[in-house]
Amino acid sequence: MTVEHSPGQEQEEILWATLAHVPFEGWTMEALRKGCESLGYPKERANWLFGATPMGLLEAFFLMMDRKMLLALDQHDLSQMRVRDRVALGIKLRLDLLEPHKIAVDRALVFLSHPTRLREGLSFVARTVSEIWYAAGDNATDFNYYTKRALLMGVYMTTLRFWLRDTSPQHEATHDFLETRLDQAMQIPKVKEKLKQVSGKLSSLFR
């Protein structure tokens, strides 16, 4: 009996399979072709997936992790938590999801650090932190919308880089680092004034 999959399910399966090849091939079409072949699809199928580009493949990965992070947050009773703790939980759950793919995440940061890809990479992270704020119940508008997201981008990215090198049990060191960074971000009164100078640039990221 043949099991039929929807296009979305099929693409997600191929994406998961591709992740096994990213540590060796990088975020490349070759990794995607090998992912297709490992599931029994012809390698040419890669030409019709994720825009047939490494950036499209990487964006699909970020989107999939965003969806799974939100589903994981839905399993928790956030109503009894402070907004700050909801945000911390969102980041921790995100890192838990990324744990099996540490090398692929490291390769992603290197790939996106190239000047020609930096803006797109920032837009991926901006979308993630926006999802975390929305899930945490934040309804900020105007300038507060942008400052909160810019601050969380800084917290998330520094925590992510710390996590990549963390070998402590259950990433306890990363959790401590995250809590400290969140506390620091919320105690810097001069940050908002500095961010007002770049509010126009921020608005183009968080759309």
N, C-alpha and C positions, 0 to 999 in steps of 0.2 A: 504494500500500500504506500503510495507516494504522499508525503506530507507537503502541503502547499503553504508557502509563506507569502505574506504581503510584501510589497516592495520595501517598506520600512524595516520589516523584520529581517529580510534578506540582506539589506545594506548593513544593518547593525551586526549581523553574524559575520559578514565579511570584514567589517571594521575590527571586531574582536580578534578575528584570525590574523588580520594584518598587524595588530599590535605585537604579536609574537615575533614578527620579523623586523620591526622598527629598531630594536637594539643593534641589529647587525647591518641593516640597509639604510637606516635613518628614515626620515619622513620623506619618502621618495615613491615614485610610481612603481619602482621595482618591488618595494615592500608590499604595495597593494596588489601587484600581479601575483606575488607569492602567496598572499592571503587568499586570493581567489582560487589559485591552484590547490591550496591545502584543503579547500572545501569541495573540490571536484569540479569547479567552474573553469572554463578556458581562461587563460591569462588575459586574453583580449577583452574580457568583460570589464577590466579595470578602466578601459577607455570610455565607459558609459557610467562611471560612478564618481561621485564627489567632484564633479566638474573636471575630472581627468587631470587634476593638478595636486601637487603636494599640499598647497595651502588649503585647497578644498577638503582634502583628507584630514588635515589637522583641525580645521574648523568643525568638521563633523565629530571629531573626537571631543572637542570642547563642548559642543552642544549636547552630546550624549552624556557627558559627565554632569552637565548642568541639570539635565532631566533626572538623572539618577540621584543627584544630591537633593533635589526638591522632593523626590519620592521618599528618600530616607528621612528628611525633615518631617514629612507628614506622619511618620511613625512615632513622633514624639509629641507630648503635650506641651506646646509652647506657651499656652495661656498662663501658666504659673511661673514663667521665667521672665526675667528682665530682658529688654531688647538687646542689651549688650551681651547677655549670655546666649541669646538666640543666635546672634551673629557669630559668637565663638563656636557654638555647636555646628553651625553651617560650615565653617571652615574646617573643623575637625572631621566632619562627615565627608567633606570633599577630599581631604587627605587620605582618609580610610579607603575611599574608592580608588584613589590613585596609587595606593600602596603596591598592588601587584605590577604596576607599570612604571616604577621609579626611573628606570633607564630611559624608557620612552619619553617620560616627562622631561628628564634632563636634556635629551636630544631635542625636544620641542623648544626649550628655552634657548638653546644654542641656535637653532634654526630661525627662531623669531627675533633674535638679537641683531640680525643683519639689518643694516639701515633701510634696505628696500622693503623689509617685511615688518619693521618695528611698529608702524602705525596699526596694521592689521592685528598684530599680536596684542597691542594695548586694547584694541576694541574687543578682543575675545575676553580679556581679563575684566574689562569694564562691564561687559554683559554678565559675567559671573558674579561680580560684587553687587550689581544691581539686583540680580535674582536673590541674593542673600538678604539684602536690605528689604526687598518686598516681602520675602517669606518671613522676615522678622517683624513685619507689621509696620515698617516705616512708611509714612505718607508725606515725607518732606517735599516741599515744592520750592521753586525759585532757586536762590543761591544755596540754601541748605541742602538741596538735592545733590548738587555737584560737590560740595565740600565733603559731605558724608561719604560719597562714593570715592572721591580722590583719596581721602584718608584711609579708607578700607583697602583700596588698591595697594597702598604702601604697606599696610599691615600684612595683607595676603601675600604679596610678592616676597617680602623679606622672610616671612614664615615659611613659604614654599621653599626658598633657597636653603634655609636652615634645615628644614625637614629632609631635603635631599641628602644631606651629609649626616643626619642624625642616626646613631646606632643604639640609642638607649632603649631599654625594654618598653614595648608598647608606645614608643615615641614620647615618653614622658617629658623629655627635655624640650621637644617641640611644643607640647601643650603649655609648659611653663613659659616658653619664649612667647607664644601667642598671647597668653594672658597678660604678660608684661607689656607687649607691644600695644595691645588694645587699651590698657590703662594709660599708657603714655600718650596715645593718640587722642584720648578724650581729655587730657589735661594740658593741652597746648593751646592757650588762648590766642596766640599770635598766628596760628596756622591759617585761620579763616581769612585774616587780612591779607596774608601773602597769596592765598589762593584766589582772591578776588582779582588779582592782577592777570590771572590766566583763565578766568571763568569762561571766556569765549572759546578757548581751546578745549576745555573740559566738556562744554555743551556739545561739541561735535563728536565726542566719544560716547557719551551716555545718551543714546537716542533709542 
